[in-house]
Amino acid sequence: MNQTLGLIGSGMIGGALARLAVAAGLDVVLSNSSGPEALSGLVAELGEHARAATPAEAARAGDLVVATIPLRAYEQLPAAALAGKTVIDTMNYYPERDGRFAELDAGTLTSSALVRRHLADSHVVKAFNNIDFRRLLTSARPSGAPDRSALPLAGDDAAAKARTARLLDVLGYDAVDIGALADSWRSEPGTPVYVQPYMAARPEGLSQEETQRWFFDTPGVPVPADRVRELTTTAVRGPAGGARAALA
């Protein structure tokens, strides 16, 4: 896969995806809201296949572009620069962080449909939103590995979903198509496939320091495609936003 991955947002999920992409031989263009100079450390770590840019530059440079910023800032995504692009939306709705969105609370839109409305000329695919950044990085496996995990994706454009599934494969994951953006709630916070299946059971009685060490040191649990399909098919839609997992 000789392509360039553009990243709008280079925090925990964005950083994990950048590391996986460079390891897989892709070029990466990173961006965030603080400017390219703020990414110098990560670029130096990633090496010659990575560079920092503005969000609009990352959007234009990417064959595929990942939007991985807080949902509250979705209108800052550069719609003109993303026109015609496949945009992979990793964003989740956390009301305690993002504030309230009436359409999401009412269930008339999913968060990805809200993003797609802003990016009307882009092909939006929901993916990478249901796994924590540490397991995303450490659970990647080559194609055919017996302990390979799968991740769900959703979108309205079949070709864009196929491109996203190919990226998942290159980065170390199988893909499970769970339907249109209207169905993407099946992988949102509070659903059975969100975060917990990929994590081992946390021991009780850990201190805050021990919990943090456990989080970073504990290997993920493989979640194969059949299990992802089962968890998403049997999901029942609850209140928008669900329950935010404590990830660190």
C-alpha positions as YAML, in Angstrom:
chain: A
units: angstrom
residues:
- id: 1
  name: MET
  ca: [0.00, 0.00, 0.00]
- id: 2
  name: ASN
  ca: [2.16, 2.84, -1.34]
- id: 3
  name: GLN
  ca: [0.04, 5.70, -0.06]
- id: 4
  name: THR
  ca: [0.15, 8.73, 2.18]
- id: 5
  name: LEU
  ca: [-1.99, 8.86, 5.29]
- id: 6
  name: GLY
  ca: [-3.05, 12.34, 6.38]
- id: 7
  name: LEU
  ca: [-3.86, 12.85, 10.05]
- id: 8
  name: ILE
  ca: [-5.93, 15.74, 11.35]
- id: 9
  name: GLY
  ca: [-5.31, 15.35, 15.05]
- id: 10
  name: SER
  ca: [-2.18, 13.65, 16.35]
- id: 11
  name: GLY
  ca: [-3.06, 12.77, 19.93]
- id: 12
  name: MET
  ca: [-3.44, 9.30, 21.38]
- id: 13
  name: ILE
  ca: [-5.37, 7.60, 18.56]
- id: 14
  name: GLY
  ca: [-3.67, 9.69, 15.87]
- id: 15
  name: GLY
  ca: [-0.23, 8.94, 17.27]
- id: 16
  name: ALA
  ca: [-0.95, 5.21, 17.41]
- id: 17
  name: LEU
  ca: [-2.18, 5.22, 13.81]
- id: 18
  name: ALA
  ca: [0.88, 7.17, 12.69]
- id: 19
  name: ARG
  ca: [3.19, 4.62, 14.30]
- id: 20
  name: LEU
  ca: [1.33, 1.70, 12.73]
- id: 21
  name: ALA
  ca: [1.30, 3.40, 9.34]
- id: 22
  name: VAL
  ca: [5.02, 4.15, 9.30]
- id: 23
  name: ALA
  ca: [5.76, 0.59, 10.45]
- id: 24
  name: ALA
  ca: [3.67, -0.64, 7.50]
- id: 25
  name: GLY
  ca: [5.65, 1.47, 5.03]
- id: 26
  name: LEU
  ca: [3.20, 4.33, 4.52]
- id: 27
  name: ASP
  ca: [4.12, 7.99, 4.46]
- id: 28
  name: VAL
  ca: [2.38, 10.06, 7.11]
- id: 29
  name: VAL
  ca: [1.51, 13.75, 7.22]
- id: 30
  name: LEU
  ca: [0.63, 14.80, 10.76]
- id: 31
  name: SER
  ca: [-1.27, 17.88, 11.91]
- id: 32
  name: ASN
  ca: [-2.96, 19.29, 14.97]
- id: 33
  name: SER
  ca: [-4.45, 22.53, 16.21]
- id: 34
  name: SER
  ca: [-1.17, 23.75, 17.73]
- id: 35
  name: GLY
  ca: [0.85, 23.90, 14.51]
- id: 36
  name: PRO
  ca: [3.56, 21.78, 12.89]
- id: 37
  name: GLU
  ca: [6.28, 22.80, 15.35]
- id: 38
  name: ALA
  ca: [4.36, 21.14, 18.18]
- id: 39
  name: LEU
  ca: [4.76, 17.78, 16.42]
- id: 40
  name: SER
  ca: [8.55, 17.88, 16.05]
- id: 41
  name: GLY
  ca: [9.11, 15.20, 18.70]
- id: 42
  name: LEU
  ca: [6.67, 12.73, 17.16]
- id: 43
  name: VAL
  ca: [8.02, 13.39, 13.66]
- id: 44
  name: ALA
  ca: [11.57, 12.78, 14.87]
- id: 45
  name: GLU
  ca: [10.46, 9.50, 16.45]
- id: 46
  name: LEU
  ca: [8.69, 8.35, 13.30]
- id: 47
  name: GLY
  ca: [11.57, 9.17, 10.98]
- id: 48
  name: GLU
  ca: [11.84, 10.02, 7.32]
- id: 49
  name: HIS
  ca: [8.39, 8.76, 6.36]
- id: 50
  name: ALA
  ca: [6.64, 11.39, 8.51]
- id: 51
  name: ARG
  ca: [6.30, 15.14, 8.35]
- id: 52
  name: ALA
  ca: [4.22, 17.77, 10.09]
- id: 53
  name: ALA
  ca: [1.88, 20.20, 8.37]
- id: 54
  name: THR
  ca: [-1.27, 22.23, 8.90]
- id: 55
  name: PRO
  ca: [-4.64, 20.41, 8.88]
- id: 56
  name: ALA
  ca: [-5.42, 21.70, 5.39]
- id: 57
  name: GLU
  ca: [-2.03, 20.57, 4.11]
- id: 58
  name: ALA
  ca: [-2.46, 17.13, 5.69]
- id: 59
  name: ALA
  ca: [-5.91, 16.92, 4.10]
- id: 60
  name: ARG
  ca: [-4.58, 17.72, 0.64]
- id: 61
  name: ALA
  ca: [-1.55, 15.40, 0.99]
- id: 62
  name: GLY
  ca: [-3.39, 12.31, 2.18]
- id: 63
  name: ASP
  ca: [-4.64, 9.60, -0.13]
- id: 64
  name: LEU
  ca: [-6.70, 8.70, 2.93]
- id: 65
  name: VAL
  ca: [-7.27, 11.18, 5.76]
- id: 66
  name: VAL
  ca: [-8.02, 10.37, 9.39]
- id: 67
  name: ALA
  ca: [-10.03, 12.90, 11.40]
- id: 68
  name: THR
  ca: [-9.20, 12.26, 15.04]
- id: 69
  name: ILE
  ca: [-10.02, 15.40, 17.01]
- id: 70
  name: PRO
  ca: [-12.56, 16.01, 19.78]
- id: 71
  name: LEU
  ca: [-16.04, 15.92, 18.26]
- id: 72
  name: ARG
  ca: [-16.80, 19.40, 19.58]
- id: 73
  name: ALA
  ca: [-14.27, 20.74, 17.04]
- id: 74
  name: TYR
  ca: [-15.61, 18.88, 13.98]
- id: 75
  name: GLU
  ca: [-16.54, 22.10, 12.20]
- id: 76
  name: GLN
  ca: [-12.85, 23.02, 12.16]
- id: 77
  name: LEU
  ca: [-12.15, 20.18, 9.73]
- id: 78
  name: PRO
  ca: [-11.09, 21.82, 6.43]
- id: 79
  name: ALA
  ca: [-14.04, 20.86, 4.24]
- id: 80
  name: ALA
  ca: [-12.68, 22.35, 1.02]
- id: 81
  name: ALA
  ca: [-9.32, 20.58, 1.34]
- id: 82
  name: LEU
  ca: [-11.11, 17.30, 2.12]
- id: 83
  name: ALA
  ca: [-13.46, 17.44, -0.86]
- id: 84
  name: GLY
  ca: [-13.38, 14.16, -2.78]
- id: 85
  name: LYS
  ca: [-11.30, 12.45, -0.09]
- id: 86
  name: THR
  ca: [-12.04, 9.35, 1.93]
- id: 87
  name: VAL
  ca: [-12.14, 10.67, 5.51]
- id: 88
  name: ILE
  ca: [-11.91, 8.14, 8.33]
- id: 89
  name: ASP
  ca: [-13.76, 9.45, 11.35]
- id: 90
  name: THR
  ca: [-12.49, 8.12, 14.69]
- id: 91
  name: MET
  ca: [-14.45, 10.63, 16.76]
- id: 92
  name: ASN
  ca: [-16.86, 9.73, 19.55]
- id: 93
  name: TYR
  ca: [-19.49, 11.84, 21.27]
- id: 94
  name: TYR
  ca: [-18.62, 12.40, 24.92]
- id: 95
  name: PRO
  ca: [-21.11, 15.00, 26.22]
- id: 96
  name: GLU
  ca: [-19.06, 15.72, 29.34]
- id: 97
  name: ARG
  ca: [-16.18, 16.79, 27.07]
- id: 98
  name: ASP
  ca: [-17.93, 17.98, 23.92]
- id: 99
  name: GLY
  ca: [-21.02, 19.67, 25.31]
- id: 100
  name: ARG
  ca: [-24.49, 18.71, 24.16]
- id: 101
  name: PHE
  ca: [-25.60, 18.24, 20.56]
- id: 102
  name: ALA
  ca: [-29.38, 18.17, 20.37]
- id: 103
  name: GLU
  ca: [-29.54, 15.99, 17.24]
- id: 104
  name: LEU
  ca: [-27.22, 13.40, 18.76]
- id: 105
  name: ASP
  ca: [-29.12, 13.35, 22.04]
- id: 106
  name: ALA
  ca: [-32.40, 12.90, 20.15]
- id: 107
  name: GLY
  ca: [-30.95, 10.05, 18.09]
- id: 108
  name: THR
  ca: [-31.84, 11.71, 14.79]
- id: 109
  name: LEU
  ca: [-28.18, 11.63, 13.72]
- id: 110
  name: THR
  ca: [-25.11, 9.62, 14.58]
- id: 111
  name: SER
  ca: [-21.95, 11.57, 15.29]
- id: 112
  name: SER
  ca: [-20.47, 10.43, 11.97]
- id: 113
  name: ALA
  ca: [-23.55, 11.60, 10.09]
- id: 114
  name: LEU
  ca: [-23.05, 14.99, 11.74]
- id: 115
  name: VAL
  ca: [-19.44, 15.02, 10.52]
- id: 116
  name: ARG
  ca: [-20.51, 13.93, 7.04]
- id: 117
  name: ARG
  ca: [-23.01, 16.83, 6.88]
- id: 118
  name: HIS
  ca: [-20.07, 19.21, 7.44]
- id: 119
  name: LEU
  ca: [-17.91, 17.29, 4.94]
- id: 120
  name: ALA
  ca: [-20.63, 17.08, 2.31]
- id: 121
  name: ASP
  ca: [-18.16, 16.57, -0.54]
- id: 122
  name: SER
  ca: [-16.10, 13.88, 1.24]
- id: 123
  name: HIS
  ca: [-16.61, 10.13, 1.66]
- id: 124
  name: VAL
  ca: [-16.82, 9.63, 5.43]
- id: 125
  name: VAL
  ca: [-16.17, 6.22, 7.00]
- id: 126
  name: LYS
  ca: [-16.41, 5.50, 10.72]
- id: 127
  name: ALA
  ca: [-13.51, 3.38, 12.02]
- id: 128
  name: PHE
  ca: [-10.89, 3.12, 14.80]
- id: 129
  name: ASN
  ca: [-13.35, 4.60, 17.31]
- id: 130
  name: ASN
  ca: [-14.06, 1.54, 19.45]
- id: 131
  name: ILE
  ca: [-10.59, 0.58, 20.69]
- id: 132
  name: ASP
  ca: [-8.29, 2.39, 23.11]
- id: 133
  name: PHE
  ca: [-5.06, 3.82, 21.78]
- id: 134
  name: ARG
  ca: [-2.79, 1.41, 23.64]
- id: 135
  name: ARG
  ca: [-4.52, -1.75, 22.42]
- id: 136
  name: LEU
  ca: [-4.78, -0.22, 18.92]
- id: 137
  name: LEU
  ca: [-1.01, 0.01, 18.81]
- id: 138
  name: THR
  ca: [-0.09, -3.28, 20.48]
- id: 139
  name: SER
  ca: [-2.79, -5.65, 19.17]
- id: 140
  name: ALA
  ca: [-2.00, -5.20, 15.48]
- id: 141
  name: ARG
  ca: [-1.09, -8.50, 13.81]
- id: 142
  name: PRO
  ca: [-0.15, -9.65, 10.29]
- id: 143
  name: SER
  ca: [-2.88, -10.95, 8.01]
- id: 144
  name: GLY
  ca: [-3.73, -14.55, 8.84]
- id: 145
  name: ALA
  ca: [-2.30, -14.47, 12.37]
- id: 146
  name: PRO
  ca: [-4.42, -16.65, 14.69]
- id: 147
  name: ASP
  ca: [-4.66, -13.85, 17.28]
- id: 148
  name: ARG
  ca: [-5.61, -11.11, 14.84]
- id: 149
  name: SER
  ca: [-8.41, -8.77, 15.91]
- id: 150
  name: ALA
  ca: [-11.06, -7.08, 13.83]
- id: 151
  name: LEU
  ca: [-12.51, -3.57, 13.99]
- id: 152
  name: PRO
  ca: [-15.91, -2.39, 12.75]
- id: 153
  name: LEU
  ca: [-16.39, 0.21, 10.04]
- id: 154
  name: ALA
  ca: [-19.46, 1.99, 8.70]
- id: 155
  name: GLY
  ca: [-20.10, 4.28, 5.77]
- id: 156
  name: ASP
  ca: [-22.37, 5.18, 2.89]
- id: 157
  name: ASP
  ca: [-19.85, 4.78, 0.05]
- id: 158
  name: ALA
  ca: [-18.83, 1.22, -0.84]
- id: 159
  name: ALA
  ca: [-15.55, 2.25, -2.48]
- id: 160
  name: ALA
  ca: [-14.55, 4.37, 0.50]
- id: 161
  name: LYS
  ca: [-15.31, 1.49, 2.84]
- id: 162
  name: ALA
  ca: [-13.19, -0.82, 0.69]
- id: 163
  name: ARG
  ca: [-10.28, 1.64, 0.85]
- id: 164
  name: THR
  ca: [-10.65, 1.88, 4.62]
- id: 165
  name: ALA
  ca: [-10.79, -1.90, 4.99]
- id: 166
  name: ARG
  ca: [-7.56, -2.13, 3.00]
- id: 167
  name: LEU
  ca: [-5.94, 0.36, 5.36]
- id: 168
  name: LEU
  ca: [-7.09, -1.66, 8.36]
- id: 169
  name: ASP
  ca: [-5.57, -4.76, 6.82]
- id: 170
  name: VAL
  ca: [-2.25, -3.04, 6.19]
- id: 171
  name: LEU
  ca: [-2.17, -1.68, 9.75]
- id: 172
  name: GLY
  ca: [-2.88, -5.10, 11.27]
- id: 173
  name: TYR
  ca: [-6.64, -5.59, 11.60]
- id: 174
  name: ASP
  ca: [-9.51, -7.34, 9.87]
- id: 175
  name: ALA
  ca: [-12.55, -5.19, 9.06]
- id: 176
  name: VAL
  ca: [-16.21, -5.88, 9.76]
- id: 177
  name: ASP
  ca: [-18.68, -3.80, 7.74]
- id: 178
  name: ILE
  ca: [-21.54, -2.85, 10.07]
- id: 179
  name: GLY
  ca: [-23.51, -0.83, 7.54]
- id: 180
  name: ALA
  ca: [-24.17, 2.81, 6.75]
- id: 181
  name: LEU
  ca: [-23.26, 5.87, 8.81]
- id: 182
  name: ALA
  ca: [-26.77, 5.65, 10.25]
- id: 183
  name: ASP
  ca: [-25.69, 2.29, 11.72]
- id: 184
  name: SER
  ca: [-22.40, 3.56, 13.16]
- id: 185
  name: TRP
  ca: [-23.98, 3.89, 16.61]
- id: 186
  name: ARG
  ca: [-23.37, 0.15, 16.90]
- id: 187
  name: SER
  ca: [-19.70, 0.86, 17.67]
- id: 188
  name: GLU
  ca: [-20.16, 4.01, 19.75]
- id: 189
  name: PRO
  ca: [-19.46, 4.41, 23.48]
- id: 190
  name: GLY
  ca: [-21.75, 2.30, 25.63]
- id: 191
  name: THR
  ca: [-22.17, -0.50, 23.08]
- id: 192
  name: PRO
  ca: [-20.88, -4.06, 23.57]
- id: 193
  name: VAL
  ca: [-18.01, -3.70, 21.05]
- id: 194
  name: TYR
  ca: [-16.67, -0.48, 22.56]
- id: 195
  name: VAL
  ca: [-13.20, -0.84, 24.19]
- id: 196
  name: GLN
  ca: [-13.89, -3.54, 26.77]
- id: 197
  name: PRO
  ca: [-13.72, -6.65, 24.55]
- id: 198
  name: TYR
  ca: [-10.15, -5.74, 23.58]
- id: 199
  name: MET
  ca: [-8.98, -5.39, 27.18]
- id: 200
  name: ALA
  ca: [-8.22, -8.02, 29.81]
- id: 201
  name: ALA
  ca: [-10.17, -7.86, 33.06]
- id: 202
  name: ARG
  ca: [-8.61, -5.30, 35.36]
- id: 203
  name: PRO
  ca: [-7.68, -6.60, 38.81]
- id: 204
  name: GLU
  ca: [-9.55, -5.05, 41.70]
- id: 205
  name: GLY
  ca: [-7.97, -2.90, 44.35]
- id: 206
  name: LEU
  ca: [-5.30, -1.26, 42.21]
- id: 207
  name: SER
  ca: [-4.01, 2.17, 43.13]
- id: 208
  name: GLN
  ca: [-4.09, 4.94, 40.53]
- id: 209
  name: GLU
  ca: [-0.41, 4.37, 39.76]
- id: 210
  name: GLU
  ca: [-0.92, 0.60, 39.52]
- id: 211
  name: THR
  ca: [-3.95, 1.11, 37.27]
- id: 212
  name: GLN
  ca: [-1.92, 3.25, 34.91]
- id: 213
  name: ARG
  ca: [0.87, 0.69, 34.81]
- id: 214
  name: TRP
  ca: [-1.65, -2.09, 34.21]
- id: 215
  name: PHE
  ca: [-3.22, -0.11, 31.37]
- id: 216
  name: PHE
  ca: [0.07, 0.34, 29.53]
- id: 217
  name: ASP
  ca: [1.60, -3.07, 30.25]
- id: 218
  name: THR
  ca: [-1.34, -5.47, 29.84]
- id: 219
  name: PRO
  ca: [-1.68, -7.09, 26.39]
- id: 220
  name: GLY
  ca: [-4.95, -6.81, 24.54]
- id: 221
  name: VAL
  ca: [-7.48, -9.61, 24.11]
- id: 222
  name: PRO
  ca: [-7.93, -10.79, 20.50]
- id: 223
  name: VAL
  ca: [-11.41, -10.02, 19.16]
- id: 224
  name: PRO
  ca: [-11.91, -11.86, 15.84]
- id: 225
  name: ALA
  ca: [-14.29, -10.76, 13.10]
- id: 226
  name: ASP
  ca: [-17.06, -13.18, 14.06]
- id: 227
  name: ARG
  ca: [-17.09, -11.79, 17.61]
- id: 228
  name: VAL
  ca: [-17.16, -8.19, 16.37]
- id: 229
  name: ARG
  ca: [-20.03, -9.08, 14.06]
- id: 230
  name: GLU
  ca: [-21.93, -10.69, 16.93]
- id: 231
  name: LEU
  ca: [-21.38, -7.76, 19.30]
- id: 232
  name: THR
  ca: [-22.46, -5.16, 16.78]
- id: 233
  name: THR
  ca: [-25.43, -7.11, 15.45]
- id: 234
  name: THR
  ca: [-26.90, -7.63, 18.91]
- id: 235
  name: ALA
  ca: [-26.26, -4.07, 20.13]
- id: 236
  name: VAL
  ca: [-29.24, -2.11, 21.45]
- id: 237
  name: ARG
  ca: [-29.19, 1.64, 20.97]
- id: 238
  name: GLY
  ca: [-28.97, 3.57, 24.20]
- id: 239
  name: PRO
  ca: [-28.57, 7.26, 25.05]
- id: 240
  name: ALA
  ca: [-26.16, 9.13, 22.79]
- id: 241
  name: GLY
  ca: [-22.69, 9.39, 24.24]
- id: 242
  name: GLY
  ca: [-22.95, 6.20, 26.28]
- id: 243
  name: ALA
  ca: [-20.55, 5.83, 29.17]
- id: 244
  name: ARG
  ca: [-17.03, 7.09, 28.59]
- id: 245
  name: ALA
  ca: [-14.39, 4.52, 29.45]
- id: 246
  name: ALA
  ca: [-11.64, 5.59, 31.84]
- id: 247
  name: LEU
  ca: [-8.60, 4.95, 29.69]
- id: 248
  name: ALA
  ca: [-5.77, 6.31, 31.79]
...
